[in-house]
Amino acid sequence: MVLRSADGNPPAGPLPDVVFHILVALADNERHGYSVMQEVTALTDGRVRLSPGTLYGAIQRMLEQGLIEEVRGPKAAADERRRFYRITTDGRRAAVAETERLRRLLAQARIAGFAPKRT
């Protein structure tokens, strides 16, 4: 089952935080699960640390929704014990839509005085 909105496109959000973090971690590189955990921790300056249960549960759902896919190729063949994942076109669209949703939310927060104005 691929996650879709009413217009047939990937969802406009909101995406669960863990899903968004995983998509961002996979944006520029194929990674195995442990590498995804490390990348999320690094990208969030240690504020988000995914447990293995959270990560692999989210990965399973994301595979079913078509947001990521398992990689079969040289990297995966070089380390048969690990499964490598990459973002799909639908996953990238969902991440872009979520980024736009967050951008609009931040703009509203700025207007309300909850975030500093742009300089």
VENDA-V486035 format. One record per residue. N is the residue number from 1. RES is the residue in three letters. OMEGA is omega in degrees with one decimal (none if undefined). Layout:
<<N & RES & OMEGA> <N & RES & OMEGA>>
This chain:
<<1 & MET & 177.3> <2 & VAL & 179.8> <3 & LEU & -178.2> <4 & ARG & 171.9> <5 & SER & -176.7> <6 & ALA & -179.0> <7 & ASP & 177.0> <8 & GLY & 179.2> <9 & ASN & 174.0> <10 & PRO & -174.4> <11 & PRO & 178.2> <12 & ALA & 177.1> <13 & GLY & -2.5> <14 & PRO & 172.6> <15 & LEU & 172.3> <16 & PRO & -178.4> <17 & ASP & -177.1> <18 & VAL & 179.1> <19 & VAL & 179.7> <20 & PHE & 178.7> <21 & HIS & 179.6> <22 & ILE & 178.1> <23 & LEU & 178.3> <24 & VAL & 179.9> <25 & ALA & -179.0> <26 & LEU & -173.2> <27 & ALA & -173.3> <28 & ASP & -174.1> <29 & ASN & 169.9> <30 & GLU & -178.8> <31 & ARG & 170.2> <32 & HIS & -172.9> <33 & GLY & -177.9> <34 & TYR & 177.6> <35 & SER & 175.8> <36 & VAL & 178.6> <37 & MET & -179.7> <38 & GLN & -178.6> <39 & GLU & 177.9> <40 & VAL & 178.1> <41 & THR & -179.6> <42 & ALA & -177.6> <43 & LEU & -179.1> <44 & THR & -178.9> <45 & ASP & 176.0> <46 & GLY & -178.8> <47 & ARG & 177.8> <48 & VAL & 176.4> <49 & ARG & -178.5> <50 & LEU & 173.1> <51 & SER & 178.1> <52 & PRO & -179.7> <53 & GLY & 178.2> <54 & THR & -178.3> <55 & LEU & -172.7> <56 & TYR & 172.0> <57 & GLY & 178.6> <58 & ALA & 178.8> <59 & ILE & -179.7> <60 & GLN & 178.5> <61 & ARG & -179.0> <62 & MET & 174.7> <63 & LEU & -179.6> <64 & GLU & -178.6> <65 & GLN & 179.2> <66 & GLY & 179.6> <67 & LEU & 176.2> <68 & ILE & 175.7> <69 & GLU & 175.9> <70 & GLU & -177.7> <71 & VAL & 172.7> <72 & ARG & -177.5> <73 & GLY & -174.9> <74 & PRO & 179.9> <75 & LYS & -178.5> <76 & ALA & -179.9> <77 & ALA & -179.2> <78 & ALA & -179.8> <79 & ASP & -173.7> <80 & GLU & -179.0> <81 & ARG & -174.8> <82 & ARG & 173.8> <83 & ARG & -179.9> <84 & PHE & -177.1> <85 & TYR & 173.5> <86 & ARG & 179.0> <87 & ILE & 176.6> <88 & THR & 175.2> <89 & THR & 177.5> <90 & ASP & 177.3> <91 & GLY & 178.3> <92 & ARG & 177.8> <93 & ARG & 179.6> <94 & ALA & 179.2> <95 & ALA & 177.4> <96 & VAL & 178.8> <97 & ALA & 179.0> <98 & GLU & 177.6> <99 & THR & 178.2> <100 & GLU & 177.5> <101 & ARG & 179.5> <102 & LEU & 177.6> <103 & ARG & 178.5> <104 & ARG & 178.7> <105 & LEU & 178.0> <106 & LEU & 177.5> <107 & ALA & 177.3> <108 & GLN & 178.6> <109 & ALA & 177.0> <110 & ARG & 179.5> <111 & ILE & -179.3> <112 & ALA & 178.5> <113 & GLY & -179.7> <114 & PHE & 179.5> <115 & ALA & -178.8> <116 & PRO & 175.3> <117 & LYS & 175.1> <118 & ARG & 176.6> <119 & THR & none>>
